[in-house]
Amino acid sequence: MMSQPFFSSSAAFALLLQANQRKSDGDDRTALALYLAALERFGESAELLAAIADCYFELALGNPKETGENHQQAIAWMRRAIALAPENARLHAHLAQFYHLGTLEVERAAEEYRTAINLNPHDVWALVGATSLSGLPEEVVSLDEAITWLERAVQLEPDEPDYHLRLGDLYRKAGRVADARRACLRALLCPRPLDPQFVRRLEEVAGIDGEPPAPR
């Protein structure tokens, strides 16, 4: 476990500030080395182990020749973090993401997302991430389950137009045409406008044909 002096150590802050800057610059390899140095000097904490895991995950995503080793390292370090803080819902959600996008183990991803949501039903990031597993051939997340999660997400974050559009898409797949159109309209009424790249998708989900009427 991380010792108490870590939290009052100027050396610890110096290491983490450097790591933060390196990550901001996109240099995850150097950030990883700095986190590992902090681990060796001050001991482990769930947060530090998770930061190390995230570096491995980013290294994997940024490497076109990735063999899978960095993804496996990301999972191993995140599992160590969870062992120290098993009630931390976000750590389980990150592990789910690693399984889903890294090693493509979608059943394990669904299991971790469910754990995260059970621990914290109000974590929008986990709720939205879990819905991305809906519609896969493996059927690890049902359509009804995904709708329930995304309905909760838009209640918690009502001003995110992308979430309303995604919910509308799920409604459409469930044959709930009126609900799909309402969700699409709600997406267009958010304070932040819908990204133009998603407008065509919204028209398809809402069943809109042709050009909108010109304003009078």
N, C-alpha and C positions, 0 to 999 in steps of 0.2 A: 504494500500500500504506500501511497505517496505520503511522505512525512510532512508534519506541520510546517517546518522551516521553509519548505518549498513556496508556500503562499506569502512569505515575507522576504524571500530571497531576491535580491537585485539581480543575481546571476540567472535565476530562473526567468525573471521577466525579460532579461536581455535575450536569452535563448528563444523564448516564445515570440518576442517582438521581431526578431530576425526571421523566424519561421513564418510568421504572419506576412511579412514583407515578401518573402520568397514565394509563398503561395499566391499572393496578390500579383506577383510578376509572372505567374505560371510556371515557376521553377519548383515543381513538387519534389524532385529528387533531392535538392538541397534542403528543402523544408523537412523532408523525411529524415535526413541525417541529423538535423537540429533537434527534431522531436526524439529521435533515438538517443541523442546525447543527453537530453533532459531526463529521459527514462533511466539511463544508466546512472546519472548523478543523483537524482532525487527520488527514484522509485516510481511505481505505477499508480495510475488512477484510471477510472473508466474513461474520463474525458481525454486524457493523453493517449490511451490505447486506441480510442476511436479516431483521434486525429491521425495517428499512424496508419490505421486502416484506410482512412479516406485518401491519404497520399498514395497508397498502393493502388487504390481503385482509380484515381485520376491518372496515375502512371500507365495503368492498363488501357484506359480509354484513349490516351494520347499516343499510344504506340501501335502503329499499323502492323508491326511484326509480333504483337503480343502472343505469347505461347499459352497463356492461361495461368502462368506462375504468379503474376501480380494479383490477379483476381483471387487466387487461392490464398495468397498472403493477406489480402484485404479481409476475406472471410475469417481467417484464423485470428487475426488481430481483433476484429469486431466481436468474435465469440469470446475472446479473453475479456474484452470490455464488458460484455453482458454478464460474464461470470462474476464480475465485481459489482455490477449494478443491474440485477435481473429485473427490477421493477421499472427501469428506464425505458419507456415506450419508444422514444425516438431511436434508441440504439437498435431495437428490434426492427424498426422500419428501415433503417439504413442497411441492416443485414439482409432484409427482404430485397431491397434494391440491388445489392451485390449479387444475390442469387438469381434475380430476374435478368439483369442486364449483363452480368459478368459470366457466371457459369451456366446460365440458362436452365437452372433448376427451379422450374416454375412452381412445382408442388411445395418445395421448401419455402419459396418466396411467399406463397399464399399463407402458409402456416405462420411465418414470422409477421406478416401484415396483420393477420387476425390476432396474434398475441399483442402486437402494438396497439391495435384498436381496442382490444379488451382492457388493456392497461390505461389507455387514455382515449376515450371515445371522441374527444374534442380536438385531436391533432389533425388539422386539415391536410397537412402534407402526407401523412400516412393514409388518410381516407382516399385522397385523390390517387396516390400511388397504387393503392390496392385495386382500384377500379381498372387500372391499366391491364390487369390480368384477366379481365372479362373478355370473352370472345375467342380465347385461345383454343386450339384443337384439344388440348388436354382437359379443358373444362374444369379448371381448378377453382374458379370463381363463377358463381351463377349470375345470370343477368339480374335477378331479383336482389341478390346480395349487393351487386355493384350499384344498383339504383338506390338502395337504402343508404349505402355509404356516401354516394355523391349528393343525395338529397340533404344529408347531414352537413356535408362540406359547404354547400351553397347557403345553408342556414347560418353557418359559422362565418363564412366569407362571402356575403351577398354581393359585393361589388366587383367580383372577378368574372368578367364576361366569358372567359374560356371555360370556366366550370359550368356555367349555365348551358353553353353550347354542348359540352360533353354530356351533360345530363339529358339534353334534348335528343342527342344521338341515341342514348340508351333507351329513352322512352320510345323512340321510333322503332328500334329493334324489338321492343316489347309489344309493338302494335298500338301504343298509346299515342295516337296521332295528335289529338288535341293538346295533351300534355307536352308533346314535343314542340308544337308551335308556341305554346306559352313560354317554354323555357328559352326558345330562340328569341322571342320578343323581349324577354327579361335580359338576355345577353346584350341586346341593343340599347337597353335603358341604363346600363351601368355607367358610372361617372367616367371610367376609362373606356375609350372606344375599343371595339373588337378589332384585333389585328387584321389588316386587309387580306392577309393570306388565308384567313379562315372564313371570309365572307361567302365565298362560293360554297363552302361546306355547309354553312348555315342555311343558304338557300335550298340546298338539297335536303337537309334535315327537316326544314319547315315546309317543304313541298311548294316552294315559290317558283313560278315560271315567269320568264320575261322581265322587262324593266319595271321598276316601281313607278307609280304615277308621279308626274312632275308636280312640285308644290304650286299652289295657286297664288 
